[in-house]
Amino acid sequence: MNATDRTAIPSEPGAPLPDGIPLAVPALRGNEWRYVKECLDTNWVSSVGPFVERFERMAAQRVDVQHAVATVNGTAALHVALLVAGVQPDDEVLVSALTFIAPVNAIRYVGAWPVFIDAEPDFWQMDAQKAVEFLERECRWRDGALWNRTSGRRVRAILPVHILGHPCDMGPLLEAARQYDLTVIEDATEGLGARYRDRPIGSLGDIACLSFNGNKIITTGGGGMIVTDREDWARRARYLTTQAKDDPLEYIHNEIGYNYRLTNVLAAIGVAQMEQLDDCIASKRRTARIYSERLADIPGITPPRQADWAFSTFWLYTVLVDEVQYGMGSRTLLRRLEDASIQSRPLWHPIHSLPPYRGCQAYRVEVADRLYAQGLSLPCSVGIPDEQVERVSAAMRTSAKNTTAL
Ligand SMILES: Cc1ncc(COP(=O)(O)O)c(C=O)c1O
């Protein structure tokens, strides 16, 4: 099958658009073919092999931690990270309300409950002040543990999700975690390469997860990684992701494990992609700079910002659209762009008001809903041609009221 034979589902994020500008498609321009061929030539195609180890070493080095365990995807990484972090059924985990749903589902996979924390209005990340406020006002310390006064459950962990390539304000969260003996599990799936106060995200908490799905800054098609400095946790993650095999010959399994390991073929793509990560980050940042220059003076459009304590990769370039000032809302603009064969996408529906989670506690979630209503991600594939960024920017300008086309 060649590229023109592929039939795209028009609404699928990242799906190729004939003559259009897709939201974010993979850029496989390095050693991917060569390394995959090496797997096929040597018959190392399964879940062990030299590329798995190499990919893990590269990820650990990049995040600046001691250990990395490759997984089939980021959701599996989160599931196992929660298990090895000791999150128990009926525990509670503070998590961002404005996120892709995977980390919240992973909390439920282990039988724990999410407590939703709002997004802050400036960089759209988990609001660290509100998280701390929740811990101080809504919980109490008893018998060497922290308990939620309302639910009566034990609060075990904080799971900040660094969204869109920008870090959360980790300082206050880490401080509170120290004070209340909470584990910090970072969802760094959207933030590989981002830095918080000059530290790579993924190295700040106790354990972190990466994703390499098709729209991430680097991709293996599907893949994930658990990263941590804790040798015992890495060992346990490796054990749980390989069916908890206690005897390789006799099929002895002393616990329930999972078949969550990444294959060597996909890890080969991962190694090739990791070699290009700095270029990918540079490309994303360059695209963000051009967009922000072009869109800055359009009334009602708020470009994304980078905190002075952050290095953002601008993984998914997202703006806010103020319906009154701009003259149309984000969803109308989405359709207008679609008419011009430009793919854009809203932010995620805040999870606390989705059916599976409506009964869960949401602490002062006020901002996330506005960000959801106004947010729109624009095409920003690695290596997107400048001409396409200009075309999107011009379409944004033409759609605005009180502005003239470029
Ligand atoms: C914030 C966040 N967490 C987790 C995931 C899950 O990763 P995966 O799709 O690799 O399972 C994703 C991406 O899909 C994500 O954006």
The ligand as an SDF file (V2000), in Angstrom:
LIG
                    3D

 16 16  0  0  0  0  0  0  0  0999 V2000
   -1.7320   13.5380   29.1560 C   0  0  0  0  0  0  0  0  0  0  0  0
   -1.6830   12.1520   28.5720 C   0  0  0  0  0  0  0  0  0  0  0  0
   -1.5630   11.1130   29.4030 N   0  0  0  0  0  0  0  0  0  0  0  0
   -1.5080    9.8560   28.9360 C   0  0  0  0  0  0  0  0  0  0  0  0
   -1.5770    9.5940   27.5940 C   0  0  0  0  0  0  0  0  0  0  0  0
   -1.6330    8.1680   27.1750 C   0  0  0  0  0  0  0  0  0  0  0  0
   -0.6230    7.7950   26.3370 O   0  0  0  0  0  0  0  0  0  0  0  0
   -0.8840    6.5930   25.3030 P   0  0  0  0  0  0  0  0  0  0  0  0
   -1.7560    7.1250   24.2120 O   0  0  0  0  0  0  0  0  0  0  0  0
    0.5030    6.2810   24.8300 O   0  0  0  0  0  0  0  0  0  0  0  0
   -1.4970    5.4780   26.0450 O   0  0  0  0  0  0  0  0  0  0  0  0
   -1.6560   10.6620   26.6880 C   0  0  0  0  0  0  0  0  0  0  0  0
   -1.6710   10.4950   25.2340 C   0  0  0  0  0  0  0  0  0  0  0  0
   -2.3480    9.8350   24.5730 O   0  0  0  0  0  0  0  0  0  0  0  0
   -1.7400   11.9730   27.1880 C   0  0  0  0  0  0  0  0  0  0  0  0
   -1.8660   13.0250   26.3700 O   0  0  0  0  0  0  0  0  0  0  0  0
  1  2  1  0
  2  3  1  0
  2 15  2  0
  3  4  2  0
  4  5  1  0
  5  6  1  0
  5 12  2  0
  6  7  1  0
  7  8  1  0
  8  9  2  0
  8 10  1  0
  8 11  1  0
 12 13  1  0
 12 15  1  0
 13 14  2  0
 15 16  1  0
M  END
$$$$
